[in-house]
């Protein structure tokens, strides 16, 4: 059978990015649109499962911002937090905090924002030689089973254990990926572009 190409089509909705996975044999479900965070370019949008809200991390032309949208509402609320480390973010539900990997110009730093205090703090880490090597991360996620942060930098994967003494490592991985993911940073407020190409052999 000929390979079937699947494509994840991004839908940009005034600052929020929704992605629908489609192939040649199935129709795409309709999305409900709503306004994204105003005057802000989001670098990450994460789900705060404890408070049933979306958190948008990003910036405008003047300063970095953190904004929240309670699910079911239509109004974004700014959340004061300082100091601000720029970079992609994920939600660590086990510890109720945001994690950010920040590129300082010469290396990657791990930062945390406990959502109970809203005070940013840098996480001391070992193994920094195995941390992501530049600012262009193509993926950042939490592995709840392994209790670790996974950072994807093109074809290089770095992990940071979240329990005990945090240390960066690069696991040995064999084989070739079946998908390529590229994220293009937004150029203006309310615009995010993401492209995913994958091939399935079945």
N, C-alpha and C positions, 0 to 999 in steps of 0.2 A: 504494500500500500504506500502511496506517495505520502511524504511527510506533510502534516497539517500545521500551518503556521498560526500561532495564536498571538494576538496583540492586545496589550492593556492600553485602552484608550483613555487619556486623561480628560476630565471635564473640569475646567477652571471656573469657579463660581465666585467672582469678586473676592478673591483672596483665599478661598478654600479649594483644595484639590480633591476631587473624587475620581476613582478609577474603576472602570467597568471592564471585566475580562470577557472577551468575545472570541468566537471562532467562526468558521464558515458555516456551521450547521445550526447555530443558536442565535436567537435575537437578544438584544441588549435590553435589560430592564430599565424603566424610566426612573430618573432621580428627581427628588424634590430639591429645588434650589433655594438658597437663602444667602443673605449678604454675609460676606466675610468681614474680618476685622478692618475698620476704617483707617485710612492713612497709614497703612502698615504693610511691609513686605514680609510674610511669614516664611521662616526657614524650616520650621517644624510645626505640625499640629498634632497634639497627642490627646488621648482620652484619659481624663482623671476619673477612674472608675469609682472611687470612694465618694466623690461629690457629684457624679453624674454631669460632667461638664467637659467641654473641649478647652484646651489651653493652647494658645497660639504664641509661638516664640519667634521674634523677628525684630525688625527695626524700621524706622522711617529715615528721612534724610538727616535728622538731627540727633536721634538717640535710639538705643535699643528699647524694646518693649516686650511686656508679657501681658496678654489679655485672655479673658475667660468668657465662655459662652455656655450658660446652663442649658442642657438639652431640653428642647421643647420651647425655649424662648427665642427671641430674635435680637437681643441686645448684648453687645460685647462690653465687658467691663475691664478697665485697666487694673492691673495688679502691681502696686509699687514693689520693687525689689532692687537691691543694690548691694555690692558692685555687680556689674553685668559682664559675664563671659560669653562672647559670641560663639556660635557653633550649633551643630545639629543636637537635638534633644530627644530624650525618651522618658517615659514615666516608669519609675520603679515602684510598682504597687505594693511590694512586700515591705517597703520602708516609707511609703507615701512621700516621694520626692521626685524631682526632676533631675536627670543626669545630663550633662553637656560635655562634649569633647571639644575643647577649645584649642585652636592653633595659635601659639604665641609668637610665631615667626621663626622659631628654631626647633620647636617640638610640640607635642600634644600634651594637654593638661586635662585632667578629669575634674569636673566641678559638680557640686550638688546643691539643690535648692529644696530643703524640707518645706513642704507646703503648710506646715503648722507654724513655722517661724518666718518664712519668706526672707531668709538671710542666706545669701550665697556663700559657699565656703569651698576652697580648693581641697581635693582629696589627695593626701600624700600617697604616692605610688612608687613601687619598685619596678625594675625591668623596663625602664623608659625607652631603652633602645628598641624594644619590640612594640612600642606604641605606634599608632598611625603616623606615617612619615610626611604627610602634608595636610593641607586644609580641605582637599577635595574629596571628602568621604562620600561614597555612593550608597552607604547603608549604615544604620545604627539601630540596634535592637537589644532587648533583654531576653536572655535565656533563663526562664524561671526554674527549669529543672536543674540546670547546672549552676544556677545562681551567679550568672556572669553577664557582663556587658560584652557585646560583639560589635566590633567596628569593621566595616568592609571598605577597603581602599583599593578600588579596581580589583585586581586579582589577589590582593594580600589581605588576610584576615587577622585581626588582633583581638585578643580577649582580655578582659579585666575581671578577675574574681571579685565579688562584692561582699563576701564574708571573710572574716579573718583580716589579714594584712593584704590590701589590694596590690596586685602586681600584674603588669602587662605580660602577655605571652603570645607567641605565634604558633598555633597548632599545626602539626604536619597533616596536610590534606593531599589526597591523591585523586587522579582523574581530572576531567575538565568540566566546567560549569555548563549547564544546558540553557542558561539564559544570561543575557548581558543587560545590565541596568545602568542607565546614565541619568543623572539629575542635573538639570540646568538651572542655576540660581535665577530668581526673578530679577528683572531689570527695573521694574516700576511697581508701585504699590498695587496690590490686587491682582498680581500676575504670578503664577507658578507653572512651570512646565516640567513634566516628567515623562520619559519614554522608556518602555520596557519591551524587549523583543525576546520571544522564547520559541523554541521549536520542540514539538512533541513527535516522536516516532511511533505512531500507532495507527 
